[in-house]
Amino acid sequence: MSDRVLVPWQESRELAGDVSGAGLRVEVFSGDEPGPEDLKDVVFYTVPYDRPHNSEPLGRMPNLRVVQALTAGYEHLVDQVPAGTTLANARGLHDSSTAELALALLLAAQRELPRWVRAQEEHRWEHEHTRSLAGSRVLIVGYGSIGAALDRRLVTGEAEVVRVARTARPADDVHAVADLDALLPTADAVVLVTPLTEQTRGLFDSRRLALLPDGALVVNVGRGPVLDTSALLAETSSGRLRAALDVTDPEPLPADHPLWDSPGVLITPHVAGGAAAFYPAAARFVAAQVRRFAAGEPLENVVVPGDR
Ligand SMILES: NC(=O)c1ccc[n+]([C@@H]2O[C@H](COP(=O)([O-])OP(=O)(O)OC[C@H]3O[C@@H](n4cnc5c(N)ncnc54)[C@H](OP(=O)(O)O)[C@@H]3O)[C@@H](O)[C@H]2O)c1
């Protein structure tokens, strides 16, 4: 009898190759339907990405050794992964798609694309000049894998980038979050791309938002609760700040939520990370993790080490 490895795509199964020598067989579980009934022999489970049935089967795998998440954020999985099981995340796989949407939101907001789309719908030639990204000072708060990918795109866009992480990395010109309050008054735009943790929840509250200059733009592609929704609404309703949000609190945003209609607020429905660029890289990464597991090698991207 061999142990089972579940991967979400046939491509990952093929790329993983023959791992029967390690006593493993690889099967596809897409997450489109509920998981198979008998999951007792599953030792490696890849949580399908953004599918209706993704984490539910976790509670039915008593011999699980590895959970491979396909999201970079994993706060929602920590309590669902059985004790002793290794959890690895998808750090790196969402960099291109998430950085690309952050750039798109910055450009759309600075060049007022939503306004021109509305004017086009009404056949109105509304000739007026706008802000630009070039020449703007952009704070990236949560300067990790995605932040660095955004930085590369912003440099091409001739923006000035200021980097902020939890701890300072002077060699990379990264400031500590302790410097945030001093940096906020100097920013034309701030991009939030931190994980959701006890330290980042509500990091952007009314006090911090008040430190931003009039007209500044707040972009959130990290997690909704990092930005206090009521505090943001107070600032956008008055027209003092603008926002471009891929993530909100709550999510999904209810149809009658005031954020939808608040002036200067552009919303995308948490679609940054899952664009086309994610899938080929993710399929290869999952296969490589399975091969490492079969060879008894250390896995990449371990965020919670297991003990079995
Ligand atoms: N919208 C989407 O579709 C989408 C897609 C992918 C990811 N995300 C979100 O983006 C997050 C970041 O992903 P990533 O792959 O770039 O993660 P990462 O490489 O681990 O980087 C996260 C960065 O956040 C910093 N950080 C942590 N706590 C902080 C705090 N209290 N204040 C300031 N900075 C803090 C870390 O600083 P240190 O280096 O000093 O620890 C690190 O530099 C994910 O956790 C997820 O929530 C969203």
PDBQT file of the ligand as one rigid body, heavy atoms in Angstrom, charges set to zero:
ROOT
HETATM    1  N1  LIG A 401      -4.679  40.519  -2.887  1.00  0.00    +0.000 N 
HETATM    2  C1  LIG A 401      -4.227  39.306  -3.184  1.00  0.00    +0.000 C 
HETATM    3  O1  LIG A 401      -4.779  38.594  -4.032  1.00  0.00    +0.000 OA
HETATM    4  C2  LIG A 401      -2.983  38.807  -2.489  1.00  0.00    +0.000 A 
HETATM    5  C3  LIG A 401      -2.162  37.886  -3.160  1.00  0.00    +0.000 A 
HETATM    6  C4  LIG A 401      -1.012  37.432  -2.522  1.00  0.00    +0.000 A 
HETATM    7  C5  LIG A 401      -0.678  37.882  -1.252  1.00  0.00    +0.000 A 
HETATM    8  N2  LIG A 401      -1.490  38.780  -0.620  1.00  0.00    +0.000 N 
HETATM    9  C6  LIG A 401      -1.131  39.275   0.726  1.00  0.00    +0.000 C 
HETATM   10  O2  LIG A 401       0.180  39.825   0.670  1.00  0.00    +0.000 OA
HETATM   11  C7  LIG A 401       0.898  39.421   1.829  1.00  0.00    +0.000 C 
HETATM   12  C8  LIG A 401       2.390  39.524   1.587  1.00  0.00    +0.000 C 
HETATM   13  O3  LIG A 401       2.818  38.498   0.721  1.00  0.00    +0.000 OA
HETATM   14  P1  LIG A 401       4.395  38.276   0.441  1.00  0.00    +0.000 P 
HETATM   15  O4  LIG A 401       4.485  37.029  -0.348  1.00  0.00    +0.000 OA
HETATM   16  O5  LIG A 401       5.023  39.512  -0.079  1.00  0.00    +0.000 OA
HETATM   17  O6  LIG A 401       4.908  38.007   1.946  1.00  0.00    +0.000 OA
HETATM   18  P2  LIG A 401       6.380  38.126   2.509  1.00  0.00    +0.000 P 
HETATM   19  O7  LIG A 401       7.393  37.931   1.456  1.00  0.00    +0.000 OA
HETATM   20  O8  LIG A 401       6.422  37.258   3.711  1.00  0.00    +0.000 OA
HETATM   21  O9  LIG A 401       6.490  39.664   2.965  1.00  0.00    +0.000 OA
HETATM   22  C9  LIG A 401       5.702  40.200   3.963  1.00  0.00    +0.000 C 
HETATM   23  C10 LIG A 401       6.376  41.453   4.461  1.00  0.00    +0.000 C 
HETATM   24  O10 LIG A 401       5.514  42.069   5.427  1.00  0.00    +0.000 OA
HETATM   25  C11 LIG A 401       6.333  42.565   6.463  1.00  0.00    +0.000 C 
HETATM   26  N3  LIG A 401       5.617  42.716   7.701  1.00  0.00    +0.000 N 
HETATM   27  C12 LIG A 401       5.163  41.751   8.546  1.00  0.00    +0.000 A 
HETATM   28  N4  LIG A 401       4.615  42.313   9.632  1.00  0.00    +0.000 NA
HETATM   29  C13 LIG A 401       4.722  43.657   9.475  1.00  0.00    +0.000 A 
HETATM   30  C14 LIG A 401       4.365  44.772  10.263  1.00  0.00    +0.000 A 
HETATM   31  N5  LIG A 401       3.796  44.629  11.476  1.00  0.00    +0.000 N 
HETATM   32  N6  LIG A 401       4.629  46.001   9.774  1.00  0.00    +0.000 NA
HETATM   33  C15 LIG A 401       5.242  46.178   8.585  1.00  0.00    +0.000 A 
HETATM   34  N7  LIG A 401       5.627  45.162   7.793  1.00  0.00    +0.000 NA
HETATM   35  C16 LIG A 401       5.356  43.910   8.240  1.00  0.00    +0.000 A 
HETATM   36  C17 LIG A 401       7.461  41.567   6.597  1.00  0.00    +0.000 C 
HETATM   37  O11 LIG A 401       8.554  42.213   7.236  1.00  0.00    +0.000 OA
HETATM   38  P3  LIG A 401       9.869  41.405   7.738  1.00  0.00    +0.000 P 
HETATM   39  O12 LIG A 401      10.565  40.990   6.449  1.00  0.00    +0.000 OA
HETATM   40  O13 LIG A 401      10.657  42.399   8.491  1.00  0.00    +0.000 OA
HETATM   41  O14 LIG A 401       9.372  40.247   8.527  1.00  0.00    +0.000 OA
HETATM   42  C18 LIG A 401       7.723  41.196   5.151  1.00  0.00    +0.000 C 
HETATM   43  O15 LIG A 401       8.686  42.048   4.602  1.00  0.00    +0.000 OA
HETATM   44  C19 LIG A 401       0.359  38.015   2.108  1.00  0.00    +0.000 C 
HETATM   45  O16 LIG A 401       0.570  37.622   3.442  1.00  0.00    +0.000 OA
HETATM   46  C20 LIG A 401      -1.115  38.165   1.779  1.00  0.00    +0.000 C 
HETATM   47  O17 LIG A 401      -1.811  38.591   2.923  1.00  0.00    +0.000 OA
HETATM   48  C21 LIG A 401      -2.628  39.255  -1.209  1.00  0.00    +0.000 A 
ENDROOT
TORSDOF 0
